[in-house]
Amino acid sequence: MDTNSLQEFWQLVLDVWQNGLYGIAVGQLLAALLVIFFFMLFRHVFSRFVIGRLKAFVGKTENKIDDEAIDAIEGPLSFLPVVLGVFFATELLDLTENIAVGAENLNRSLITFNIFWAFYKVIGPISLTFGKLKDIFSTSMINWLIKAMHGLFIFLGVASILEIWGIQVAPLIAGLGLFGVAVALGAQDLFKNLISGIFIIGERRFHPGDWIKIDGVVEGTVDVIGFRTTTVVQFDKAPVYVPNSKLSDNAVVNFSRMSHRRIYWKIGLLYDTPIEQLKLIRSEIESYVLGSDEFAHPPEVSTFVRIDSFNDSSIDLMLYCFTKTTDWGEWLEIKERLAYTIKETVSRNGSGFAYPSQSIYIENFASTDKPEIFQPEKTNV
């Protein structure tokens, strides 16, 4: 190997070192990578100390919104050193005109992404300030507004980044217009359920946690009111995803809004119960209901204990009253005690409970005088 060959090889090494990738020197690339690596390490230091100091500072305030805000934007704040690292790394490089434009667009895109990411995350803490609006809007409506704002920031962020790279958003949206019309025609049920969901929330028919019943559809506890469907958890813990249109078009019974629970019985007494005993039974049952703190009393609610009708096999006593509790388990216990009292009252007054029966009365017309049997006389021919 002669000297000229070694010189040619050394010149090749220098050329690669100076024009390694897209005309950028390898040394500059290594320096840029070291800058990015340094800022990646600084990211952990920044997150631990700077964000920690911010949390300690806002923790001293009585307002909890700033605490929630710092927690929410911790991700965007910790990503800020990465954005700075990419920016300073590109500043070290001698870039051609086209590559320099791409690097600038990259830096703009990272900054735009970080800003809209912070806006997206901070919506949650800001929603805490919506508490005063709960008198006007329901909790579900506020949640919908938050979701809509999330979607708006995502759209604006994507549109801004596309604009940075020279992709015009307005013509793109216009081009999607005809496609949107076609989709809308095929998604009528989707929009119907969406509008129905808005009506449900606006009318405040029910809220998450309410016990509702729709005849022939579902009965259970409302879990989530979504854009298209509402999740209702049945009492066997099975979730049912009900389209909002069914909840909007059908009658919904909201048991959670009951102020009282009703007891409505028809008590069948024996037909041979004397009137005085009927009066005593009715009076004692009425006294028990009106004298118990477990039941609501007039004029708050209607309460009736009356001999109501003559049934096929019984004299019916109607009991119509309301308990103060709406809890199903407590209501069952009150019903049970009431049933014991009624049974004891009826037995003590010498009556009983009738059950469906039929009596057959057979009248006997038996007589000692029997008619004679007619026999025709025989004639001789």
Residue pairs with C-beta under 8 A, 6 or more apart in sequence:
16 26
17 25
17 26
17 27
18 25
18 26
19 25
20 26
20 29
21 29
22 96
22 99
23 94
23 96
24 93
24 94
24 95
24 99
25 94
28 92
28 93
28 94
29 93
31 92
32 89
32 90
32 92
32 93
33 89
35 85
35 88
35 89
35 92
36 82
36 85
36 86
36 89
38 85
39 81
39 82
39 84
39 85
39 88
40 81
40 82
40 85
42 81
42 85
43 78
43 79
43 81
43 82
46 77
46 78
46 80
46 81
47 74
47 77
47 78
50 77
51 70
51 74
51 77
51 78
54 70
55 67
55 70
55 71
58 66
58 67
58 69
58 70
59 67
61 67
64 128
65 125
65 126
65 128
65 129
68 124
68 125
68 128
69 122
69 125
69 126
71 125
72 121
72 122
72 124
72 125
73 118
73 121
73 122
75 117
75 121
76 114
76 115
76 117
76 118
76 121
77 118
79 114
79 117
80 114
82 110
83 107
83 110
83 111
83 114
86 106
86 107
86 110
87 107
87 110
90 103
90 104
90 106
90 107
93 103
95 103
105 164
105 165
108 164
109 161
109 164
109 165
112 157
112 160
112 161
112 164
113 157
113 161
115 157
116 153
116 154
116 156
116 157
116 160
117 157
119 153
120 150
120 153
120 154
120 157
123 146
123 149
123 150
123 153
124 146
127 142
127 146
130 137
130 142
130 145
133 142
134 142
137 145
138 201
138 204
138 207
139 207
139 208
140 201
140 207
140 208
140 225
141 201
141 202
144 198
144 201
144 227
147 227
159 169
162 169
162 172
163 169
184 191
189 243
189 245
190 228
192 245
193 227
193 228
193 229
193 243
193 244
193 245
194 227
194 228
194 244
196 243
196 244
196 245
196 247
196 248
196 249
197 225
197 226
197 227
197 228
197 230
197 244
197 248
199 248
200 206
200 225
200 230
200 244
200 247
200 248
201 225
205 247
205 252
205 254
206 212
206 222
206 252
206 254
206 256
207 222
207 225
208 222
208 223
208 224
208 225
209 221
209 222
209 256
210 221
210 222
210 254
210 255
210 256
210 257
211 219
211 220
211 221
211 222
211 254
211 255
211 256
212 218
212 219
212 220
212 221
212 222
212 232
212 252
212 253
212 254
212 255
212 256
213 219
213 252
213 253
213 255
214 242
214 246
214 247
214 250
214 251
214 252
214 253
215 250
215 251
217 242
217 246
217 247
217 250
218 232
218 234
218 240
218 242
219 232
219 234
219 235
220 232
220 233
220 234
220 235
220 240
221 232
221 233
221 235
222 230
222 231
222 232
223 231
223 232
223 233
223 239
224 230
224 231
225 244
226 244
228 243
228 244
229 241
229 242
229 243
229 244
230 241
230 242
230 244
230 247
231 239
231 240
231 241
231 242
232 239
232 240
232 242
233 239
233 240
234 240
255 326
256 326
258 326
259 326
260 296
260 301
260 322
260 323
260 324
260 326
261 322
261 323
261 325
261 326
261 328
261 331
262 320
262 321
262 322
263 319
263 320
263 321
263 322
263 323
263 334
263 335
263 338
264 318
264 319
264 320
265 318
265 319
266 308
266 316
266 317
266 318
266 319
267 316
267 317
267 318
267 319
267 342
267 346
267 353
268 311
268 313
268 314
268 315
268 316
268 317
268 353
268 354
268 355
269 278
269 281
269 314
269 315
269 316
269 317
269 346
269 351
269 352
269 353
269 354
270 314
270 315
270 351
270 352
270 353
270 354
271 313
271 314
271 315
271 354
273 281
273 315
273 350
273 351
273 352
277 349
277 350
277 351
278 307
278 315
278 317
278 351
280 349
281 317
281 345
281 346
281 349
281 351
282 305
282 306
282 307
282 317
284 345
284 349
285 305
285 317
285 319
285 341
285 342
285 345
286 303
286 305
288 338
288 341
288 345
289 295
289 303
289 305
289 319
289 321
289 338
290 297
290 303
293 324
294 323
294 324
294 325
294 334
294 337
295 303
295 321
295 322
295 323
295 324
295 334
296 303
296 321
296 322
296 323
296 324
297 303
301 321
301 322
302 320
302 322
303 320
303 321
303 322
304 318
304 319
304 320
304 321
305 317
305 318
305 319
305 320
305 321
306 317
306 318
307 315
307 316
307 317
307 318
308 316
308 317
308 318
309 315
309 316
309 318
310 316
311 354
312 356
313 354
313 355
313 356
313 357
313 358
314 353
314 354
314 355
315 354
319 342
323 330
323 331
323 334
325 331
325 334
346 352
346 353
